[in-house]
Amino acid sequence: MKKHILASILIVAASLSACDNFLELNPEHQISNNSFYQNQNDFERALLGAYSSFRGLYSGSAILYAAELRTDNAEIHWTSPSTDEMQFEQNALTSTNGTVRGIWNTCLRTISRCNTILNRIENIEFDEQAKNKIIGETKFLRAFSYFYMVQLFGEVPVTAAEFSSPEQIAEADLTRKPIETVYQVIVDDLTSAESLLPSTLNGDKTRASIGTVKTLLGKVYLTQGNFDASAAKLSEVITAGQYRLHADYGALFSEGNNNLEESILEIQYLRGRDLGNNYSALFTPAITSMAIFPNNLQGSGRITPSLNLFNAYEEGDGRKEVSVKDSVPLINGNKTYARYAMKFVDWDAVATSDGAITFTVLRYADVLLMYAEALNGLDRTDDALAEINKVRDRVGLGDLDGLDKQTCAQAVENERRVEFAFEGHRWFDLLRSGHTREVVNAYYAGKNQNFSVEEYELLFPIPLAEIELNDDLTQNEDY
């Protein structure tokens, strides 16, 4: 039955590029007979297809459901949420959850597209520097996709196979590999990418540059608990001087935020032609009479700030006023209480599912706070505090000093929560700290809810549909 797995991967050529003529290509299993991959331009277009797949994790908001709605940061304020959405809010995921399957397939689709490029590119002659750059970016995307998968699902298939024909799928080894093996593949891909990409900063932040690769590699090492390697790699990003904190925190999430000096990797959007994002709907209230958008549009209330998050900001923290609000103006001139997030909301959108604000996947503040986390793990707590204070200084907060290792670790966790709220970091930060169950279960208890996160629920279930299609796949324990 394996030949049926990921059938959607067989119809991927149509979205390999935004170019109209490229949208008329033949199905990928015909392209794979070396009729398409003939020159540098073909591989550049194929690489855009891999970026397009990876973008789906954010454009479809799957990562925000996984990393925000499952935590103490967010909750649903809508009268008719889907079963899938409620499972995320309650941390009660099942193997039939559509968003879970979407993440699985999106990651593997990206990996498949990357494999197609890497399996073919060495056989085609063109400029070596351009070829190395394509290979480096491709390996970065494959590594990032595996990184999401291993954090969310644990053991996952690792393959260099292409999924462009039923025969290739049937022949591929799609058994789940040990977590250590998956991480080694990730590190190998990123280390290779680092050696292939030019040292100069890529001005287009939608594409990976060497700083992007080093940042992700530092995050991977940190997730593994390898503080030495993480600190060393993140230090390289800092000392290169290619990025810096943007003075205006709010400008990071509003119109005109493309390619800012703080951005390390971003996803840009355009209104119209299905190229916008849906954050304006997700993050804002489902109130028909509110007056915060043109034509008095309403949001959906699917991922809104919790009261717990509201109270997590220190007094005087300049991030709060540009990140969350709890007062909604109405068309009758009055106001009503409702919490909503401000980040990445397109206040000029004529449709709340068609926003044009760029989403930042990785940014320099993340580097500084990860570096602080790694330094503290190395018992260099005073040095760690110096990095935390750089982030705090920007938003008008006083410096932290005199903390011991344990309180510094908590300070990093607290700082990351308010710095990156609604940016898709919280669940992964909690996993890395080992505090997920403690924090989220206390959050539920504080709301008098009978939900909880059990140990086995720290991982997603493997999608049942994929297990039924692939005899090689096994389910995570207790699902």
C-alpha positions, 0 to 999 in steps of 0.5 A: 500500500506504500505506493499510495502514500502522499499521493498529493506529492505527485501533483506538485509541479503546478506550484513550483513557481509564481511564473504563469508559463511555469504553471503549465508544466507537465506532471512531475513524474513526466518532468523527472525524465530529465526533460525539465532539469537542464540548466540553472534556470530550471533549478532556480525555479524548482528551488522556488517550488521548495520554498513554496511548499515550506511557506505552506506551514505558515500561509496555512497557519499550521505552525501557529496552531501547533506552537501558539494555540496549544500553549498558555499564549492563546485560546479560541474565542469563536462560537463555531470552531472546528473539531481540529481546532478544539483539539489543539486548544485542549491538547487532545490531538487525534490521529485524524486531525487534518492540520496534523496531517497537513504539517506531516505532508507539507514537510515531506512534500518540501523534503521530496522537492529538495531531494529532486533538486539534489539528486539531479543538480550534480549531473548538470553543468552550470556556474559552480557558485550559482550551483553551490548556492542552490544546493545550500538553500535546498539543504537548508529547506530540507533540514528545516522541514526535518527539524519541524517534523522531529520536534513535533512527531519524534521518529520520522522517515528519512529519505533521499528519495524523490516522490514523483512517481508511484514506483519511486514511492514504492521503492523508498524506505519510509520507516521511521528513524530514531530521533538521533538519526534525524538530528544527524541528518539535519546537522549534516545538511546545515553544515553542508549548506553553511560551507556552500553559501556565500559569506555576504548577506542576502538582501532578499530575506525570503531566501536563506543566506549563510546567517540564516543557516547558522541561526537555524544550526544554533537553534538545532544545537540548542534543542539538542542541549549542545550548549557549546556548539550552539553558543559558538554558532550563534556567536558567529551570527552576532560577530558577523554584524549582518543583523541588528535589532530594529529600533521600533519593535512594532514596525517588525509586524506592520506594513513595510516590514520587508527585509528589515535589518533584524529579519533573518528569514521571512515570508512575504505576502501580497493582497490578491491572487491568493497570495495573502495571509490569514493572520488578520482573521485568525488573531482578531475577534469574531465580532460583527459590529467591530470597526477595526478594518475597512468596511467593518470586517470581522475576524474569526477569533481562532487564535487570540491572546489568553489573559495569562499572556496579557498578564505576562508583560511587565509594567512599562514593556513597550511590546505589549501595546503593539502586540495585544489589545483588549478593547475593540471599537464598535461601529456605534462608537462604543467599545467592548472588551475582547482580547486580540493580537496585533502582530502581522494584522493587515489593518488595510485588508479588504478581506481578513484572509488576504493580508499583506504583512510579512511574517518573520520566521527567524530574527535577530532577537531570537539569536540573542536570546538563544545565545543567552540560553546557551551561555547560561547552560554553560554557567556563564550567567552574567554573560547571558544576562547581558544578551537578555538586556539587549532585547529588554533595552529596546522596549524600555525595560530595565536591566536584569542582574544578580540572577543565578543560573536557575532564575536566569533560565526562567528569565530567558523563558519569560523574555522569549514568551513576550518577545515572540508571542504569536510568532510560532515559538512558544511550544518549541521553547517549552519543549526545550526547557522541559516545562511544557506539562508544568506550564500548560497544565497549570494554565488549564488549572488556572482557568478551571478547565479539565484539560491536560497535557500527558507525557505522550502528548508532547508528540503529535500522533502520526496521521492515521491516513498515512499509516493506512497508506504505508505499512512501514509507519508505526504510531506514537505510543498511547495514541 
